[in-house]
Amino acid sequence: MSMHVYFFGGYLATSNDVEAWRRSVIAQVPDMPVTAFPYPEDATAGAPLERWHDSSKVAEQIKAEGAFAIIVGHSSGCAIANDVAAHALALGYTNMKVIALDGFRPGDKLLALPGSVVWSAECNGACSLNYHGLEDCPNFKVYKARVRQQWPLHFSLVNTNASDNYVSIREGYHMCAANLEVLELGFDDPTAPQA
């Protein structure tokens, strides 16, 4: 089955950040189409949609391509990913799943899509930034990280090289090794009934 990953970086994620993530996914899964979007310039962490106006356009591209779309958001970028997926759903496109990485919770219609999931991270009782706001969400999963500081835990969902030595939001993509576990890139048909 043809698949395409669409990734929306979180607050302050630059073009260089999301490009490093994209290259890491492709290095680990050759021939996987990946499109990555930086966080909108000048957007606040709480209201990215005030500076993002491309959801309809991206949703139309997803539908036109026809591949199984894996729509991934990290942190505040989840708000954008959710909006793109909602626009695709409004176009009648259901050949997709939404993956929210420790950020804005997808709506119930998006969570009802087979394979859609919400992730946060934990290590020995230390939790990622939005863990406690998401843990009651349907389809909630916990990534077992190797870091204990809040920001590194938050970024461990996108970068397995996240380190407790890097505790700034600006260092989240440092030496990026994309976390494929949370992408659940199984190559079985995600729309097939589960046994």
N, C-alpha and C positions, 0 to 999 in steps of 0.2 A: 504494500500500500504506500502510496506517495504521501509524505508528510512535510510540513513546513513549520518551523518554529518562529514565532514572533515574540520578541523580548522587549519589554518596556522597563528601562532602568529607573531606579528610585531617585529621590531628591538629590540634586546636584550631580547626578551621573552624567558625565560628559560623553561626547562622541568617542573620544579615545577609550574611555572606560567600557562602554558597551561594545566597541569594536574588539577590544581585548577579550571580552566574554564570548563574542561571536566566533572569533578565531579559535578560541579554546574548544568550543563545542565542535567545530568543524574538524579540528585536529583529532578529537576523540571519536567522532562519528563522521568519517569522510563521506562526502556527497550529501550531507544533510543540509537542505536549504535553511538558512537562518537570516532573519532580518531583525536588526536591533535598533532601537530608538533611544536616543538620549532623553534626559528629563528636559521639559520645556524651559528655555531660558527665562529667567526672572520669575518663574512660578514658585509659589510658596509650597511648603511640604503638605499643607492641609487642603490646598485647592489647585491641583495641577490642571484641571479642566478649564480654568480661567485663561490659561495660556496655550492650551492644546486645542486645535480646531480641525484635526485630520481624521477623526474616528470614522466618519462616513466614507471617506476616500480609502482608508485602509481596509474597512469592512468590504467595500466593493471589490478591492483587489483580491482579498481572501476568497470571496465568492467566485470571482472570475477564474482564479487559478484552479479551484476545485479540489485541492489537496486537503488532507486532514490537517487542520490548523491547531497547533499547540500554542495557545496565547498565554504568555507568561508575564506577570508583573512582579516587580520587587518593591516592597515598601510603598511609598506614595505612588510609584509607577503602576501599582495594582489598580488605582482608580482609572488610569488611562486604559490599561488592558481590559478591565471590566467594561468600560464604555465602548471600546472597539468590539468586544464580543457581543455586547447588547445590540449594537448597530447591525452586526452580522446576523444575529438571531432575528432581528426585525426584518431583515431581507429574506428570511426563510432559510438561512444557512445553519445547519445543525451539525455539520461534519467537523466538529471541533471539540476541544476541551479547554478549560481555563485553569491555570495554576497560579495561585496567589501565594507569594513568598513573603510572609510576615508583614502584610500590608492591608490595604482596604479589602474588606470582605466582599466577595462577589454576591450578587443577588440570588434569590432562590432559584430562578429559572436557569441561571448559569450553573449553579451548583448541581442542578438536576441533570446536566449533560453528562453522559457516561465518561468517567475518567477525571472529571473536574475535582480539584482538591485544594485545600488550604494548608500551608506548611508554616511551622515555626521551628525554632531550634532550642536545644537544651543540652546542658552538660553538668552532671552532678548537682542538680538542683538550681543552677543558674540558667536563666531564661532569656531568650532574645527579646528585642524591644517591644513587640506587639503580642507576645505569647498569651498573656492573660486576657487580652481583649478578643482573642480568636479561639481559645481552647474549647468554647462551647459550640463552635461552628460545626455543622455537619461536614463530613469528609475531612476532618482535621487530622493532620499527621505531624509527628515530631521527628525532626532530623537530630540524630545523636552526634553532636559536634565534638571537637577536641579543644575548644577554646571556652573560656569562662567569662570574659568581659562582655558587656551588653552589645556594644557595636560589633566586635568580631563575631559574636553569635548571630547577630542580625545579618552580617555579610557572609557567614558560612553557608547560607542557603544559595548564594550565587558563586562563591569562590571558596573552594576547599583549601586554598592556601591562606585563608584568613588567619591572622595571628594575634594573640594577646599583646604582642609588641606594637601592633598598629591599632590604636584605639580611636582614631579620628574617622569621621564619615568620609573624608577625602582619601583615605587609604584603603577603602573597602575592596577595590579591584587590584590592589598591589599584587604583582606576580600572579595574575588571574589564572586559575584552573577551574573551569566551569563545573559546578556541582551537577552531575548528570543524574544522581539518585533522585533528586526532587523533580526532575523533568519526567521521570518514569517513561523513558523512551523505549518501551516495549514495542517490538515490531509486529505484534499480533494486531488484528483489527480491533481498535478500541471500541468500536460500536457493536461488536459481536456479543451475544448474551454470555454472561459469566457462568461457569459451572458451579 
